[in-house]
Amino acid sequence: MKKTILIILAIVLIAIGLSSCKGSEDCPAYGKANIETENTIA
């Protein structure tokens, strides 16, 4: 039972790692967020 859970967990982690953005590619989420800063000087 423990072996099966470990195998499934390993497969899930490998799938997450393969589907994430690579170092040479730009992730669409990065750099496209509109960040608004509010400058309040009291």
Rosetta blueprint (number, residue, H / E / L):
1 M L
2 K H
3 K H
4 T H
5 I H
6 L H
7 I H
8 I H
9 L H
10 A H
11 I H
12 V H
13 L H
14 I H
15 A H
16 I H
17 G H
18 L H
19 S H
20 S L
21 C L
22 K L
23 G L
24 S L
25 E L
26 D L
27 C L
28 P L
29 A L
30 Y L
31 G L
32 K L
33 A L
34 N L
35 I L
36 E L
37 T L
38 E L
39 N L
40 T L
41 I L
42 A L
